[in-house]
Amino acid sequence: MTLVRLPTLKGPACSAYTGSEKLKKLESRAYNEKTGQQALRLMEDIFIPEISFQLHLDSNLYTESGRIKAKATLLGLLGRIKLCLSKKPLPSPTDRKKFDHDFAISTSFHGVHNIVRNQSKIRKVIWLVVVLSSVSLVVWQIYSRLVNYFSWPTTTSVEVQYVEKIEFPAVTFCNLNRFQTDAVTKFGFIFFLWNIVSKVLHLQEISANSTGFKEAIDFLESQQNFNITEFVKKNGFYLNNSTLLACDFFGKSCSSQDFAHVFTEYGNCFTFNHGENIKARRKVTVSGRGLSLLFNVNQEEFTDDPTLGFVDAGIIFVIHSPKKVPQFDGLGLSSPVGMRARVTIRQVKTVHQEYPWGECNPVIKLKNFGTYSTSGCLKECKAGHIEKQCGCLPFLLPGNGIECDLQKFYNCVSPTLDHIQVNGLCTMGTHNSSCPVPCEETEYPATVSYSTFPSRKALKHLSKKLNRSQKYIRDNLVNIEINYSDLNYKITQQQKAVSVPELLADVGGQLGLFCGASMITVIEIIEYIFTNFYWICILFLLKIPGMTPGTHPTQNHLGNKNNIEEC
């Protein structure tokens, strides 16, 4: 007789019986069998299906373990769900039909109960057509309202506010002849150098054939410590009693001390009512009066290069908010010599909506400016790219970095600006650009009229008063007056055409008009659909193959335990 040693069983099913008296009896009985195959077959018949499954798992451990574990997990999960659901009574087909009927006659959705209660088939059909038509119209109306809402429409409102006092804007003045004649005589290449420096504000092409190119390159190589900032400030246009002959603001005299110096593409410029000068920020209480200035451009002392397009003589100025930096490119107004410019302004406040209704981005904040503006944002954007590429910062741009010398301006800053322009690294306008439009901005549209200044009689008076010839006065004096047309300001506000409450009210109105439905009706329909969906899920799970009551895992387990007891 062959002695058969049963294989050691592993797994959770077998471990429950290891070492027990029942297992010893089974081994003894198997020992008395004629062959080892009969003993193995006997063990498979006695033990529960989990032990047989474990034996099969051990023989195919490295090939099918993952698939078997997943199947066992799924069956176990479905079994638990089925066991839970089987404890809850399912409604009979009659109960489900009654539930549908009760919903139809009790719902607040108008017209449905007429389909159910009417005995006449013709009336049923008529009411069915009416209900379906109403539902179709409601769906179409709601769809059109949603499409309109998600197109983010806006409206623009214009409102005029009258006030007793209105804040006067800032005004920046520059001489069209940027540099002193003596400095240009000694450094003829200063125009080329300044074009390189001011390129950060006003993008322009710098050619090797430009005036003073060779002299400028030689000068840069020999004078690396040359400070262009101090040179322009000292040898550019200045404002004192000789260049500002008269200043009057609302009947009170003012002087050059009321102006703040600022660098622009025109060199030295001076701003009246600057944002940092709190004392100068005054308010106007009467329309028709404001700021009156008399400039002496002194063409003999200040000059410029006509080959670069500077062929005029006079004053160029820009009117802007005291909180913003001046921007001359496309916005400057000019007054020639021998003329009087009367500028009438009005204040316009514009409010833009944020994306997706508008193009503004309220999240963007500027590091070096208290108020966001597109021009200030562009300066900070250029400053960031230049400081990253060149390791320095142009003095015309905001920031606290190391100031770029002229060599860096020519060799690094200028090519970097071209790279920014070509690749669109600093863009403006839309919400996803580097510098979107501000959410709120204040502008000062102006109307300018000119007249000859001074008249013949006034010419004699000024010639005697200033001790200058009449020709000198005609060739050098500029008179500028800036005042409000009226004590009011206009608010142009971009608004949402449809808000969320308006959308809900519109949808509710359509539901009530065509179906007599309300929010309660919508909840009733959701409850009805959810209940039916719940019943369908229960029926589907109970009909899964292998999950019928005859193959319930608990019953199999109990049956196998009885077999073990018999053994």
Steps between C-alpha positions, in 0.01 A plus 500: 500500500636837398522764769365828372599817677238768453637833380516774757203727448539874515264787515234639727256214439746228591663678794172482690526124523875443531591303814141407581375149582286496186804543279678207675203269438500595134870426463453160670215409269697603196793282612279187473397569141643286220664779304605856563275627225191371681608670820551831324158472332342428837654812654373716214147365547498563876658843535311818422539662154744752645755221573468360150538852365814545709655177368439617146640839587822345636554303178458812285642755742723682254265506199141568607520640851410853403199402293364264767541755778316763297217259422473392862494864615228587249287200596544581865392862445199402294411241758501755779289741291255225417476396863429858604239550227332167565412613852289784360162414347461580130178656373288276288409597139160604629657730759727654242208561267303658780798722585510627140125564502511688830781718374313585180180610679671684788794679335489878469617468137188624321331285238638160603201411717266579207670228296450242775149587621325551167306194382474618141797393284462807281533730799798300624671549164418871494635554850808292420572720197447816709733381777771386259478828306528700822799297615667547160448875515636513855811302400559728200452817705729382781764392248492841329526676837800289601671559165445873539634498857816309414579737215571747785310800361558848642332836489657843532342766718594867488432719802584867552574612856494870591721608788599821677871420488695286259861389517738658251708257293876479480664669202853417380684753282810447283700718262503376143867607491638252751864600561703811563695630204835511685476132596409398144800694366738303725318164476334481160428132550274568799193457278611148406572413862164628615324303227660187639401587857143613423430191291355341813216756485462558129601208279699621201751358259863586568709477186876495462458791258336719764647837583798469732515120487878467463570780745264346752665156475846647546373706794342194667828309476704785647248632758346194661417690819301766316171568683232577243244572773690787655607629161144530365368642825770766496510575127138451401202730531457659839218687669568821689405868488664542159306219329174525700408869469151479652297240689146540630276230644145604574598860566799412718858535386718190472865441413748234386498366857150364438631272223666161542784386271446185295694330218317418178604439139520881477768517768432730794129557554304656784163399646252732665269348763711190528357210701783504753462871563200506734498879535476551125197278459236768497137508400313732266177659618413713194494389139680706237800560722798281575872502419659776295871484404741710296812315382818626343644216289815707428593354164846655516582303815318172423524303179441157347590288200266559206620177331325306778168672434528776762425796275245686714544770760260518790365309796356149497280395791277215613205507740469193720384379840721608794535132589635398159833550326497726193475330162579714197492235231182580308351713778713817504361842410729771368492875487738680259679824577314823438168328575250478782347156563166487680438148627154408626485169682241278662544205732389154388512200732481160336416176681580171325362160596734214578528195278292340347269803473786744445875500459626631833679289761455631857759256635796674334679746728804717420805495724618856439171684441212546741239494224489254213536644151588345167801728448634424848448127449691508168791675670516239774475220244792638297699563816457137608622357169793743475614438858486125438697517175746780574532497879425871521209742476461809275447816703189584298326185624370439856685276742791485741753309291852600399491781245611403150798684353512611138689190390225280642238722337652450156618138525221344708202726576433602140510140362283382790237763417499381139459142624207605722333675208550219247387220732214695660624454857338821624155534347197701600126507449336161558455318832769239420760753388789621714322827575121490465287810518449643850171428674466873575672790329458875478563685175484864398382550140607843381389750242775740384463831323784730390541871448794727420687613808557774582294758316680807361416716796583224747823436310621850571401467864683169546804624310532791737420291810746221422760723341500281191452576133166438338657239272638313801155493661340370179766228464516377859187563707222242539178560695292203621167506686336186637155503660186294550205553269259424785503375857391147425649168410368218290501138615505240224435164661505157342237280666387139479199478274371190681579416861443163670182617684364637172577169324319302772203737487483467122516119511238491777275728298521270196420194713203673660368637169502180297474225765377670816810357668706635786805395700278262700395335173864448403568333836195274453627386159852440635358292785289294257795434268731411789251253648454317170872495440553349845254219429659425163842473660370254760342278233814511290726395789271215605503358146880475474606139417642315801321726746174306525383380840597141418868592484512730798854491648369471857297189420796330325720570796250347742457193281873434489522532875235227531706273273803553719298410808387176332856417408 
